[in-house]
Amino acid sequence: MVFAIKKGIEKKRLDEALLKIKPVKKFNAKLHLGKVKWHEDALTYQKRLRDEWD
């Protein structure tokens, strides 16, 4: 959401407009927690991937 602030707007009106804005939660990461099964240790995987660059 975009809120244009014009020069000379009263602080009270600005505060009221900001209170009307409701945050939108777009992604719930907890739904995907534990879904991917890794077959090796995370540190071992990271080292293996970094060795491919050399």
N, C-alpha and C positions, 0 to 999 in steps of 0.2 A: 504494500500500500504506500502511496506517495502522499505526503502532506506538504503543500507549499506554504512556506512561511513568508508572509508579506511584511515589508518594512512598516513598523509602527503598530504591529499587532499587540494587543494587551496580553500581559502574562497570564491573566485569568483565563482568557479564551484559549490560549495556547495549551495551558494545563488541562483544560476540559477536553480539547481535541485529542491530546495524547492519552488521556484516560479511556477514550472511546476505542482506541486501537487495541485489538485483541491479537495476541501472538498465535500464529498457526503452526501446529506441530505437524511436520510433514513426514518424518521418518522415525519409526520406533525400532531402534536397533535391538531391543530386548527380545523381539519376536524371532530374531535369527540367531540368538545366542546358542552356541553348542550344536549348530546344524552341520557344520563342516567337520569332517573327521580327518585329522592329519595322521599320517602313518609314520612320522618321524618327529624328532624333537625340533622345536622352532629354531633354536640356535644352530643346529646342524643344517637345517634347510637353508637358513640365511647364509651360512658360510659356503654351502655348495653353490648357491646362486651367484655369490660374489666371485667365486673362483672361475666361473664361466666367462667373466669379463676379461680375465688376464690372458 
